[in-house]
Amino acid sequence: MAPTVLVLTVLCLQIFVTFQSLVREPSPALDQRTRTFTKREVRGASVKPARYSRDVSSHRDVPLCITSVTVTSEEYAKLQSNTHYFAFTTDDGTSITLAWIGDGTGIILALTIYSIPFSIWNFGSSSRLYRSEDYGKTFIEISSTIRNSFIRKDLGIMAGPGNSKRVILAADISEGTEKGGKIYTSVDAAEDFTAIDLPFHLGMKIIFHPTNENYLLTKSIDSSLWVSQDFGMNWKRIHESVYTVSWGPGNVIFFATHPNGTVDINGRGELHLKRTEDFGKTFHIVLYNVYNFGHSEHFLFASVVTDRGHPRKVFVSTDEGDTWGEAQLPPVTHDQFYSVLASDEEMIFMHVDEPGDNGFGTMYTSGDTGVLYSKSLENHWFDDKRGVSDFTNITSLRGVYITNILTKDGSIQSVITYDAGGTWSSLNPPSGSSCNTDECNLHIYGEYSMLQFPNVPMPPLTDVNAVGIIIAHGYVGNAIANVNPDVYVSDDGGYTWIKSLEGPHHYAILDSGGLIVAVEASSDKTVHTLKFSTDEGQCWTVYPFTNTSFMFSGLASEPGTKSMNVSIWGYTVAEDSSTTWVTYTVDFKELLTKECDDSDYVTWLAHSTNTERDTDGCILGYKENFQRLKKSSVCINGRDYVIDKVGQACKCTKSDYLCDFGYYRQENSTNCVREPDLKADDIEFCLQGNEETLKTDGYRKIPGDKCEEGFVPSRKEYFKALCKSTASDKSYDSATTAMIIICTLLMTVIMILGFVMILRKYICGNRTFVYRYSALQQNADDRCITDGLDNVSAEPRGPYHDDSDEDLIE
């Protein structure tokens, strides 16, 4: 009886521990520097597609340029001699996490963790730490440098941004037996670690400051906010009851907290958004009645409950919270949300959820103030449960984005924009494609599609260093279908595509696009071959890198596409069912030995569609000529390769403009016409404390558009008076309180001035007339997507999670 009671007690304790770990706040989304592989994991096997169209034929008849190993025996021997095998023998870890430290250093950390369900003991081999100095060709175990501590799996390896060589690991210490946790920090790319006892237990990943390597920010499990100015050696608690937190510019920290000192989902809409510029010595309330907030490089935005029981609204600031403007977007109710899909210094892509739990909404794009918005796309497909979408920023070419929409018949179709959301169109199918329907287009599987269709192993891949190149899984037909997708490649930013590989694959871009590698994806087969292409996916060479059977987990290469090395990760299974992590790292430097020179490049005009037009290549008022590697050139761009481009401004046309606030484009027309509900000639709105009057011909230049002369419509904003929002009352701190007392004592002296101010507030303070997009709320059946925000931590999960994500400002 006693053993049974002991076992039940252990199980109950483990369930409690598991529950406690579930309510911890998750870390921000991992960047490209970190990859995690898990054994015996078949991703999405139990997930059934929620929606997909009828099965239509794909263009299987298009020939592929796939060859056998056609390299010479000498070249084949070079590949073999530069294929490096490493096995993590005697390591029984069930998962392995990789982190690249610095840029071009060749240093990789590997953390293996052994997890047993319903076990509360940490065995000696629960986690092990390894280090490589040669891009993963060999590893050395360095667990002793962290005293063989068990590292928390949920926090993994916390690597500094950019070229930083800083690393932080968090030891897994019982929250019930110890007052605080323990971290190990390194400033020399994990050659040495320093053990630091924390006065608290970590409740989320540590947030590195974007520019100062010594500044760290995090939250504890009791929702207190902690900051360190000496890379974790000393910590200071600067506030309690914190929901979300973000670094701002310089020493600025933004965080949302409840005035009553509670952390509960019911407190949403009552939060204060605070700012500190001196690491917690003083605070300023920059916004009241906050539901959630987010911060990017140029914009600070928050969803606000201006009146209890009324829909939420979005407020935006471009001066770090000193002044705010109410975003001219449809308000949302308690069951809806806002989501920032992408933002830069010039504009915001905003998703507005439609009423009801239906997973779709409308996409809007902003001007450079983040306040005035234009409707960009209806029927935008969006997973409102997990905050995931297929929205993809094609970083390899300016102004290009791809996403998916939900049509009236319930099918999912892909659309692309080349002008930052000004217009959207279907993707052209590869030449020679054939379908059994009238509509025959290419449809791309993004991150959301990967959850719906388990046969898709990777989302689209693009990189700023590989100009024009997009690699993606797709299907040619009238809509996305639940079939095995093929791999498609575009070399011109999505204007044209080729079917590059048959069936799903894992892929990576090396040498700034001069080399592409791929491994066939299969959940029930072992892997023996690696495919590579030196002509942007037109032709492939198959390289059998091993004769040993092993279970493939994934490809890994250094972020930034500059490397010439790629690692093929997996594990072997012994007769006794024990498993061992293995990796094969292929170095292509010995195969591609020629350094590229001027003769290997060709001038390429981006966005070129009609060479006979003067406006050919003009996108966002600018045309760019790039020097790109010829497809026939087999050479190395090298790590020092810098994109060579020459640009010039174009004359303005109507395509350089969005329809202004209160206007819209009719179908198949570039003309902007007034919304039916817009009665007045002048539009008034509140912008950063000023009541503005807008006189417009209906056109607003696309943010970031650089066109000159040509079509220049009239558009003027006039300052009218001061205005005030119920959400942006003046902030208060201790100094402000003292000032109020002084002002009270001097009230008799300033009575006349006070009377004037009161009169002014009565006359114009309540005149915050805001014209809303009534005509834009036409029950659009929209589906939408998300993109991550920089330096924004997700709120804690568990009892106060409301289906939010670090991408959602709700």
N, C-alpha and C positions, 0 to 999 in steps of 0.2 A: 504493500500500500504506500509506504513512504517513497519508494522510487517513482511510483506513478504521480504522487503529489509533487515531487521535485520536478518531474518532466513537465507537468502542467504549469507549474510556477514559472519554469524557464520559458515555456511557450508564451505565457501571458506577459512576462517581462519583455520578451522580444517583440511581441505585438505592440506593447506600449512604446518601446524604443523606436520601432518602425513608424508608429503614428507620429511620435515627436519629430522624427526626421522629415516626415511629409509636410508638417506645418512650417518648416523652416522656409525662409524666403530663398528662392532660387537665385543663382547668380545671373548677371547679364549674359546675353547670348555669347557663346564662344566665338572668337574671331578665327581667322584662317591659321593662326599660329598653333592651334590646338586641335588634335584629332583623337577620337576614342574609338577603339574596336572592341567588340565583345564576342566571346566564343558562343557557339551554338545559338546564335540569334538569327532568326529568319524574320526580317523587318516586315511588318505589315501583313503577316500571313493570315491573321484573323480579321483583317479589315476588308470589308466589302465596299465596292464603289457605291457612293450615294446616288450618283447620277452619271449616266453615260448614254451616248446616242446609239442608235442601231449600228450594227457592224457593217461598214462599207469597205470596199476593196482598197488597199493601199497600192502604191506604185511599185510593186515587187519586180516589175519587169525592167526597171532601170538598172543597167549594168553597174557593178561595183568594181573598182580598180584594186582588188585584193590579190596579192601574189603570195606564192610560197617564199621561202627564204631565198632571195635572189642575190644576196650579197656574195661576194667572192669568198673563197675559203679563208683568205687572209683577213678580210673584214669580219667574217664570222668568228674567227679566232680572237680578234680584238674584243668583240663583244663578250665572248666567253671569259676572257682573261680580266674583264672589267665588270663582271657580275659577281657580287660579293654576297655570300650566304652567312647568316648568323642565326643561331638558335639559342633561345633563352632556356637552357637546360636546367632541370631541377626547379624551375619556376612554375608553380601551379596556378598562377593568376588567371581569373576568369575574364578580366578586362585589362586593356592596356591603353594608356593615354600618352600621346606624343605632344611635345611642345618644342617649337623652334625658338632658339634664344639668339636674338640679334639678327642682323641681316648679313648674309654672306660669311658667317662665322663657321658654318658647318656643324654647329653644336645643336644636338637634339637631346632632350631629356625624355626618358620613357619610364612611366610609373605603372607597375602591374599591381592589381588588387584582387585578392581572393575573397569572394563573398559566399557565405553559406546561408541559405534561408533559415530563419528561426534559430539563429545562433547568436549568443551575446558575448562569446569569448573571442578574443583576438589571438590567433595562433601566431607563431614566430614568422611564418611566411605570408601573413595577411597582406602585406604590401612590400614591394621592393622598388628601389630607384636605380636607374641606369643612366649613363651619360655617353654620348658619342661625340667625337670631334671631327668625324669624316663623313658627314651627311648620312649617317646611319649604316655605314659599311661594317662597323664594329661597335660594340658597346662594352662598357665596364660597369659593374655594379658598384654604386657609391652609397648604399644604404647606411653604411657605418657613419657617413658624414652627417646624417640626421638621426643617429643613435638608434637605428633600426626601428624607428617609430612607425606606427600604423597611420597612414595618411588618409584623411577624409576623402572619400570617393566623390561626394557631391561638390567639393571645392576643387579637387584635382590639382593641376599645376597652374599657378597664377604667374604668368610671364608678363614682364613690363612691355609697354607699347613700343613700336618702332624699332630702333636699333639698340634699345636698352638691353643690358645684360643682367637685369635684375629679375630675381625669381623669389616667389614665396610659396611655401608649402604649409598646410595646416594639419597638425596632428589630431588624430581622433581620440579625444579625451572625454570620459563620461561627464555629462553635465550635472549629474546628481552628486558625484563624489568630489569634484574639484571646483574651486571658486572661479577659475578662469581657464581658458584654453592655452594652447602653445602653438607658435608658428616658428618656422625655420626660414631665414632670409639669406639671400646671397646677392652680392654686388659684382661678382666676377664670373658670371655665367655658370654657376653651380660648381665651381672648383672647391669652394668652401662655403659652409653654412654657419649661421649664428642662431642659437636657440634663444627664443624670447618667450617668457611667460606673460600671458595676457591677463589683464584685470577683468576680463569678460569672455564669454563664449561667442564665437563668430556666428552670426545669423545669416550671413550672405557672403559672397565673394568680396574680397578687398578690391576697391576701385583705385587704380593708379591715376595720378594726375597726368593730364595729357602732355605737359611740358616739363614739370619739375619732378625728377625721379624720387625725391625724398618725401613727397607729400602722398599720404594714403588716407582713404576714407572707407568706412564700413559701418555696419550696424550689428548690434549684439542680439542675442535671442530674445531679450526683453524689449526690443525695438528702441534702444538707446543709440544715439549717433556718436561715433568715435572718430577722432582724427589724429594722425601722426605727422609730424614735420621732420622726423629723422629716420625715415624708412623703417618704422615699426619698433624702434628701440623704446620709445615712450609714447603713451597714448593718453588722450584727454577726452573725457566725455563732455560733449558740448550741448547736448539736448536729449530729452526723453520723449517717448511716445511719437516716434517718427514713422511715417508711412513710406514715403519715397524720398530719394536723395539723388543729387547730381552735382558734379563739379561744374562751375561756371568759368569764365575767363579769369586769369590771374589767380588770386587767392579766394575768389568767390565760391561759396557753397550755397546751393539751393536745397531746401527740404520742405516737405509738407508735414504738419503736425496738428493735433487736435488741441483746441484751447483748454479743454477739460482734462488733458493728460491721459486720454484713453486711446486705445488702438482697436477699433471695431469697425466692421463694414457699415454699421449704421451711422458712423461718424462722417461718412463721405458726404460732401456737400457743405460741411461745416469747418473744413480744414483751413488753416492759415498757411499760406506759402511764405516762408521766411528766407531771408538772405543774410549771410554773415560774410564780411570781408576781412575779418581779423581772427579767424579760427575760433569763433564762439565767444569772444569778449563782449561783443554787442550784436544785437539782432535788429532787423527791420522787417516788419510785415509788409510785403509788397502786394499781396492779394488776399482777399477774404472769400469765404464760402467756396473753397476749392474742392472739387471732386477728385481730380488727378492733374498731374502736370508732366511736361517733358521739356527737354532742352537740347538744342542742336547748336552748331557753331554760331549761327546768326540769330536764331529765334528762340524765345522763351514762350511757351504756350501752355494754357491750362483750360480745362473744362470747369465751368463755374455754375453753381446754382444761384442765380440772381434773386429768385424768390422761391421760398419753400413750397413744394408741390408743383412748381412750374418746370418746363423742360430746361435742360442744361444748355449752356452756350459756351463758345470758345473765345477766349481772350488771348491776344498775342502782343508781345513786347519785343522791340528790337534794341532796347537800351537797358537790358538786364533787369527789368521790372520797375524802372523809375516811372514810366508811363505805359499805358495799355490801350489797345484798340480792340473793340469787339469785332470778331471775324464775322463777315457777312455770309453766314452759312445757315442752313436750316437748323433750328434747335432740335435736341434729341430728348426723349423721355427716359425713364429709369431703365427700360429694357433695351435701349439703344446705346451706341457709343460712337466716338470719333477715333480715327486711327491715322497717324501720320505715316504715310507710305514711304516718303523720301523727302529730304529737305537739304538745301544748300544755302549759300549766302544770298541767293536771288529769288527763291520761290519755295513753296511747300506743295507737295501732293497730299491731299487730305481725303480720306475715305469717310463718308457719312453713312452710317448704318440705316437701313430702312426699318420701319416698325415691324415688330413680330420676330419670332425666332426663325428666320428664314435664310440667314447667311448671305445676304447681298445688300448692296447699297450703291451710292453714287460717288464718283471721284471728282474732286474739284482741284483746281490749281490756283495759286495765289499770285499776287503781285509782290514787289520787293518789300512791302511793309507787312505782308502776311495777313492783312485785314480784308482787302477786296479779293473776292474769289469768282472764278468763272467755272461753269460746269464743263468738265472735260470728257467724262465717259459714264454712260448709263450701263446697267446690268453687269456691274463689276462683281466677280465671284470672290467671296470672302468667307473664311471659316470663323464665324463669330464665337465658337466655343474655344478654339485654341489660338486665335489671333494669327492665323497663318494664311498666306495667299500666294498666288503665282506671279505677283508683281515683281518684275526683274529690271533692274537698272543695267542697261548695256554699257558698261563703263569703257568699252573699247571704242565707242564712237559717240560724240557729243549729241545730246538731244534724243537718244533712242531708248525706248522702254517697251517691254513686252508684258502682256498680262492676258487673262482669260475672262470671258463674260458668259453669263447664262442667258440663253435665248428663250423666246416665248414657248418653244416646244420642249424646253427642259434640257437641251443639249448644251455642251460646253464648247466654246469656240475661242480661238486665239486671235488677238489683235495687236498691232504694233503702231507706235508713234515715232516719227523721226524729228518732230519739232516740239519736244517736251510737253506733250499733251494737247497741243493745238488741234490736231486731227488724228484720228485712228483709222486703221484699215486692216483688212485681212492679210495674212502672210502669203506671199506667192509660193505656190508649190514648185518643186524642182522641175526643170525642163524634162519633158517626156513622161510626166506623171499621168496616171489615168484613174478615174473613179467611176463608180456606178451611179453617181448622183449628178445633179446639175451643178452643185457647189463642190468645188474641188480646191481645197486650200491646205496649207500646212498648219498643224496645230501642235503647240509646244506644251510639254508637261513641266510644270513648275513645282515649287515646294508643296503647295496644297495638293496638287495632282498626285504627288508621290504618296501622300497619305490615303488618297482615294483609290489609287491603282498601284498595287504592291509590286508590279513588274518593272517599275521605274527606279533604278538604283541611285540616280544623281539628278540634281536640278541643272538648269543651264549654266554654262561656264563661260566667263568673259573676264578680261583683265585690261587695265588701262595701258599696259606695256605691249599688248598684242593687238595692234590697231585693226579694227574692223572684224576681228574673229569672234564668232559665237559658236559654241558647241552645245547641242541640246538633244534630248530625246523628243521625238515627234511622231506624228501620224498624219498621213495625207488622206483626206476625205472631207465629209461635210461637217465633222465635229470630232472631238477627242473620243476614242473608243477604248474599251477594256481589252486591249490586246498587248502582245509584246511589242513595244515601240522600237523604232530604229534610231540610229544616231545621224543627225543632220548637222551640216557645217555651213556657215555663211562666212565669206571673207570680206563682205562689204557692209557690215553693220545691219544685216537683216533684209536687204533689198532682194537678194537672190540666195538660193540655198541649193546644196547638193546632198543627196543621200550618200553618206560616207561609210557607214558600217551597218551591217545587217544584225538586228536584234539589240537588246540592251547591253551597255558596256559601262565600265568605269573609265574615266578619262582625265588627263591632266595636260596642261600647257607648259612647255619648257622653253628656255632660250628666247623669251619675248615673242613667242609664236613661231619661231623657226623650227620647232620640233613639237609634235603632238604624240602622246602615247595613250594606249588604251588596252584594257583587259576585259574580256568577255565576262558578263555578269551571270552567275548561276548559283542558285542556293543549294543545289544538290549535286554539283560536279566539282571536281578538283580542277586546278588551273595549272597549265604547263607553258603557255605561250604569252608573249607580250607583242603587241602590234605598235608600230611607230610610223609616222609620216613626216616627211620633210617638205611637203608641198601643200600645207594647210588642209589636209584631209582628203586630197584627191586620190592619192594612191598610198597603199599601206604595205609595209613589209612585216611578215610574221616571224618572230624570233622565239624559238623554243628555249627558254632560259633554264629549264630544269626537267629532269626525268623523274623526279621524286613527287609523289602524290601528296598534296596538302590542301586544306580547306582555305579558300581565299576569303579575306576579310575586307580588303580595300587597298587603294593606291594612296601614296603620300609623297608629297614633294614640298620643297620650301615655298612659302607664300611669296607672291610677287612675280612668278614665272621667269625668274632670272637663272634658275639653276639648270644644270645639265644632268642632274641625278634624279631618279625616281625609285621609290621603294615599293615593293609588292609584299603586303603583309598578310599573314594567315597563320594557321596552326596545323600541326600534324596530330594524328590520332593513333596511339599505340594499340596493340592487341588487348591490353588490359583497360582500354578506354581512357587512359591518361592522355593529356594533351600538352603540347609544347608550342609556345609562340615562336614563329620563324619569320625572317624577312629576307628578301632578295633585293639588293640595291644595284641598279644598273647605271653605270657612268658612261655617258655617250661622248665624253671628251676625246677619247682615243679613236672613236669611229669617225666623228666629224672634227677633223683636225684643222681644216682651212679656216682662217679668220676672214670674215666678210670684208670686202673693200667696196669702193664706189661703184664698180661695175656690176656688183651683185644686187643693186637696188634700182627701183624704178619709181618714177613720179606717179602718184595716184591721187586723183581728185575725189575726196570723200563726198558722199551723197549725190554722185553723178548719175543722172537718169536720162539726159538728152543733151548730147554734146553740141547740138545745133542751136540751143538757146543760150542767150547771154546770162540767164539766171541759173544755168546748170551748176549744180553743186551748192547753191545758196540755201542754207538752212539756218534759221535763226539769224538771218541777215548777214551771214558770213560764209565764205567758202575757204576751205583748207586743202592745201596740197601736201601730201605726206611722201616721204621717201620710205618705200616698203621693200622688203626682201622679195626678189623674184622667186616664183614658184620653182623655177628650174635651178636655182642656186642652192647648192648643198654646202653650207658653211655655218660658222658660229657667229651670232650677233655679239655674244659676250656679255659679261656682267656690267661692263661700263657703257653698254649701248644706251643711247639717249634718242628718243623719237625726234626726228627732224621734220619740221612742218613750217609752211609759209601760208599766211592767211591774208585775206583782204575783205573789206566791207562790201556789201551789195546794196543796190538801191532798194528802198522799201516797197513792198507790195502788200496787198491785203492779207496774204498768207503770213506776214510777219506780225500780225495782230490777233489777239484773242477778242472775242466779243466782250465789251465792257460790262460792268455791273448793271444788271437790268436789261441786257440785250442777249440775243442768241442768234446762231446761224441756222438758216433753213437748210434742209437736205439738198446736197449737190450744189451748194452756193457758197461763195466766199463773203457774201454780204451779211452784215449784222443788222438785225431788225429789233425793234423795241419789244420787250415782254408785254403781253396784253394788260397785265395788272399794273404796269408802270404808267401812272396818269400824269405826274408832274414832269415838266421839262428839266427841272433841277432836282438833283438827288442830294439829300442831306444825310450825313452819317458822322458818328463820333470816332475820331482817330487820335489816339494817344492824348486824350484830354482836350482836344480841340474839335469844335463842331465845324465840319467842313461841308462846303457846297460843291457838288461836282457838275460841271457842264461838259457834256461829251457828245460826240457824233456816233458813239456806240462802239468805238474801237480802243483797245488797250494793248500797247506793245507787249509781246511775250517777254517775260523776265529773262534776261540774258541775251535778248536779241540785239545785234550790233549793226543793223541796217542804217543807211544814211540817205537823206533826200528822198526822192520818189514820192510815194503815197504817204502823206503826213496829215492824218485827220486832226481835227481840233479836240483838245482835251485839257481842261483847266480845273484845278481845285482851288477854292477860295476859303480862307479862314473866316469864320463868321462870329464865333464866340467861344468861350470856355464851356465845356460840358463835363459832366460827372457821371460815372457809372456806379451802380450800387455795389459792384464787386471790387472796385479799386479805391476804396476809402483810404485816406492817408494813413500810413503806417505809424506805429508808436513804439518807442523804447523808453528806457529810463530817462534819457535826456529829454525826450518829448514830454514825459510826465512832469518833469520839473518846469519845463517851459509853460505848460498849461497853468501851473500854480502861479507863476510869475505873471502870466497874461491875465489871470483872474484878479490879481492885486492891482493891475494897471487898467482894469476894464473901464474905469471912469475916464481915463485919459483917451482911450481909443474908441469911445462909444460912437462917435460920428463915423469913424472908419468902419466899425462893425456894422452900423446901420446900412452903409453903402454896400458892404459885402453881402449882407443878408438880402438886400433888395436885388442885387445882381444875381444871387443864387435863385431867388424866387422867379426872376424874369427869364433867365436863360439856363439855370442849372437843371431845371426839369424838362428842358426842351431837347432831350436826347433822341430826336426822331431818327429812327433807323428803318430804312426800307428793306424788306426781306424778300427772299426768293420765293414768293408765293407761287409763281408760275413754274418754279423748278421742282416743286414737290408734287409731281403728277403721278404718284404711285409707281415710280420707276422700279422695274424688277431688276435690281442691280446686284452684281457679284463682285467682290473686291479683294485686294491683296495688301500685304504689309511689307515694310522694310525697317530695319533696326535703326534705333537712335543712338547717337554717340553719348557715352558717359551717363546713361540714365539707368538707374537700378529699378528692377521690378519691385512691386510692393510685396510684402510677405504674403505667402499663400495660406491656405487653411481657412480658419473661421472668418477671416476678413478678405478672402479672395472673391472677386466678382467677375470671373471669366476675363480677367485683365491680363495684359502682357506688357513687356517693356515697350512695345510698339504702340500700345493703345493709350490714348489720354482720356478715353471714355467721356 
